[in-house]
Amino acid sequence: MRRAEDSTIAALAKRKEALKKKAEELVTRCGVDVAVVYEGSAPGDADFSWPSEEEAAATLRRFEARR
């Protein structure tokens, strides 16, 4: 069972890194505000924000203000 958990954790880490890379590409190529926020739900799965928690919150506030 431990092997399956390790595989899942590794896959999730790769997905988080891929999301971060795509967000960086959007910022660089399109000049748009982007925030990635992930709330971990499994034990040992940490929350994740890009570019930082503060900057992600600021981006969300700007988005909500446009509505």
Secondary structure, 3 states (H helix, E strand, C coil): CHHHHHHHHHHHHHHHHHHHHHHHHHHHHHCCCCCEEECCCCCCCCCEEECCHHHHHHHHHHHHHHC
